[in-house]
Amino acid sequence: MTALPQAHAVPEQRLDWGPCPAIHYAAPEVRCATVQVPRDHANPSGPTIDITVSRLAARDPSRKRGVLIGNPGGPGGDAVGMFSALPIPQAMRDEWDLVAVQPRGLLSSTPVQCDPLEESDTVAAITTAGAVNRERCDRSNPGYVRTITTENTARDIESVRRLLGVDKVSLYGISYGTLLMSTYATLFPHRTDRLVLDSGVDPALVWNDVLASQTQAYKRRVHEMMAWIAQRDNIYHLGTTPLAVYRAWSAKVAAESGVPPSLAAPPAQVGDVPPGLRSVAQQYIAGVNLTADARARFENLIATLLVPGGVQASSSLLGVTRMAAPERNMWPLVAMRTNGTAVPPKEPAPELVKVLTNLQEMQNLILCNENQAPAQPALIPASVYANYVVGDVFESPGLIYQSGMACAGAPAVTRPVALRNRGLAVQPLQIQSLGDPQTPYRESLAMQRQMRSHLITVGGGDHAQLGRSNPPLDRAIIEYLRTGRTSVRRAPEPPIAASLTDPPRTGIGILR
């Protein structure tokens, strides 16, 4: 890899800490500063952009051990309030300055500003989606969108490290943040102290194959959610078997959208057999399970064709269900939305719409800018069907990227840094949860091999383990941050922190 010149052309700066922009919902004690970095680190004397940095100063200065820089994932996750949004371990709060560098392209870090999609662009947005997105986001700041890459964001972090005046920093990356922080550690091993990789991603899947790797895992996870709800029938009254819960959930999705979902039902159990068929229970169960997937797809297709405007993706319950799959703290919300004890908000807050729109636009850009997984054009018909005919929220994300449709007309502008542990003084720590559909366990082991990290396997299947009040794991993380090592290799599932009966005030639950 060719070393880039140091970005000394940016004028001398200092970090002037003040209140953070309100849109990030950071706690009052979080302070923010704005720094200038080269728009393109390969051209350090060229134009600059603004980057927002947040900091939670170590609560006990006498015990301060250094600086820990975090990223919450995405790509597109808002980093500013990362360390104040979750109940992080007390020792972490006491002993480290907790810093977050808002990735370029996001709000408060020279955000991308994409023109609205014109009605005349509708067909082009399907056939050349990548080109349309890149062009409409490039008009306000020509050339900027091509600099939105993981490597440039890692180099932004290095610029902040120099301004902080510390020789080394520790790093905590979640999900996509594991790619970002591993990129930093690969580029700047001599500036890296501790490295925590929470819910790692397989670098070889970037990016066409990442979402496809999640598809079946999400479906399994929703079935696990329905089993969890069935075990709490005394609370939610939706049935005592996963299939009974599914039927109640499916009816609610159909009521909201006009069509039943295409997600297959979970396996039938003895409790699902009608009384008159108990003598042939096993045959009944085998028949129901054998046809579950085909029946759900067929019924959804027929209804979609016959019901004007009927499309399952318009069901807010279906969308919340997919979003909740990797986060058990949202499972009670799905149950309450299904039984009617929680209702969707009438309209999302404008600030939330602005944040989510910016996230989606930045994510689309970075996925296409550095995609290295070959497209599979043979999947285009399946992608068109899932995305534009039946609106399958589980299959459409993976298919639109894996087929190449998402980045059509927008070839990669760079190749991601080849991640490796090349002389890190301290072995990285990696944390993975069995059953996590967002970063499936098997795929995550590729990062563990490349970075030669010490792996802790956690139960529960939740995505992202920071701030889950899981004492055995929290102790292991702190031990590692303090000493650079831990002998812990397994940790139990964390408790569910959300109320089982009170809907969250936001109406969408706990997001990560």
Secondary structure by P-SEA (a helix, b strand, c coil): cccccccccccbbbbbcccccccccccccbbbbbbbccccccccccbbbbbbbbbbcccccccccbbbbbbbcccccccccccccccccccccccccbbbccccccccccccccccccccccccccccaaaaaaaaaacccccccccccaaaaaaaaaaaaaaacccbbbbbbccaaaaaaaaaaaaccccccbbbbccccccccccccccccaaaaaaaaaaaaaaaaaaacccccccccaaaaaaaaaaaaaaacccccccccccccccccccccccaaaaaaaaaaaaaaaaaaaaaaaaaaccccccccccaaaaaaaaacccccaaaaaaaaaaccccccccccaaaaaaaaaaaaaaaaaaaacccccccccaaaaaaaacccccccccaaaaaaaaccccccccccccccccccccccbbbbbbbbccccccccccaaaaaaaaccbbbbbccccccccccccaaaaaaaaaaaacccccccccccccccccccccccccccccc
